[in-house]
Amino acid sequence: MEFLNEIFHLLHHFFLVSSLNASTPTWEGYKHHVLEHQKKIPGWCSLEKADKLMQLIYDTQPKICIEIGVFGGSSIYPTASALKYLGAGTVYGAHSQKVGS
């Protein structure tokens, strides 16, 4: 159940950003807003790493991104946000969680 709460938290932040393209049409402005929201997402992805991930995706425009070990979503969020800004691509996240005690 905790994992589902983490996914909900991630999706909530992702949809907050979905309205930013209209109000901040530049890449740098969009990236700034995403990084401000990214600070609130649990995980070990620093702002510097998130910024570099987003820039790499913007520059290379991959069709598919895969993250293994999503945890709280702090690195998959900027990845998905960069793809959203580009209007193309898919992100897949895999996270194993121990079930039971």
C-alpha positions in Angstrom: 0.0 0.0 0.0 2.9 2.4 0.8 4.2 1.9 -2.8 0.8 2.9 -4.2 0.8 6.1 -2.0 4.3 6.9 -3.5 3.0 6.4 -7.0 0.0 8.7 -6.2 2.3 11.3 -4.8 4.4 11.2 -8.0 1.4 11.4 -10.3 0.0 14.3 -8.3 3.3 16.3 -8.8 3.4 15.2 -12.5 -0.1 16.6 -13.2 0.8 19.9 -11.3 3.5 20.4 -14.0 1.2 19.5 -16.9 -0.3 23.0 -16.8 3.1 24.7 -16.9 3.7 24.6 -20.6 1.1 27.3 -21.3 2.4 29.6 -18.6 6.2 29.0 -19.0 6.9 28.2 -22.6 10.7 28.2 -22.4 12.6 25.0 -21.6 14.6 26.8 -18.8 11.4 28.1 -17.2 9.7 24.7 -17.4 12.8 23.0 -15.9 12.9 25.5 -13.1 9.3 24.7 -12.1 9.9 21.0 -12.3 12.9 21.2 -10.1 11.0 23.3 -7.5 8.4 20.5 -7.3 11.1 17.8 -7.4 12.4 19.1 -4.0 9.2 17.8 -2.3 9.4 14.2 -3.7 11.1 11.6 -1.5 14.3 10.0 -2.8 18.0 10.5 -3.3 18.0 12.4 -6.5 19.8 15.8 -6.0 18.6 18.9 -7.8 21.9 18.8 -9.8 21.3 15.3 -10.9 17.6 16.0 -11.8 18.7 19.0 -13.8 21.3 17.0 -15.7 18.8 14.2 -16.3 16.3 16.7 -17.7 18.9 18.3 -19.9 20.2 15.0 -21.3 16.6 14.0 -22.2 15.9 17.4 -23.8 19.1 17.2 -25.8 18.9 13.5 -26.9 15.0 13.2 -27.1 14.9 9.5 -26.4 11.8 7.5 -27.3 12.0 5.3 -24.1 13.4 5.9 -20.6 13.7 3.1 -18.1 14.3 3.6 -14.4 15.1 0.6 -12.1 14.6 1.4 -8.5 12.0 4.1 -8.4 11.6 4.4 -4.6 9.9 7.7 -4.0 10.1 9.0 -7.5 12.6 11.8 -7.2 14.4 10.9 -10.4 11.6 9.4 -12.5 9.6 12.6 -12.0 12.1 14.9 -13.8 12.6 12.2 -16.4 8.8 12.0 -17.1 8.5 15.8 -17.0 11.2 16.3 -19.6 9.5 13.8 -21.9 6.2 15.6 -21.3 7.7 18.9 -22.3 9.0 17.3 -25.5 5.6 15.8 -26.2 7.0 12.4 -27.0 8.5 9.4 -25.3 7.6 6.9 -22.6 9.1 6.3 -19.2 9.0 3.0 -17.5 9.8 2.5 -13.8 10.4 -0.7 -12.0 10.6 -1.0 -8.2 10.7 -4.2 -6.2 9.1 -4.1 -2.8 9.2 -6.9 -0.2 5.7 -8.2 0.4 4.8 -9.5 3.8 7.0 -9.4 6.9 
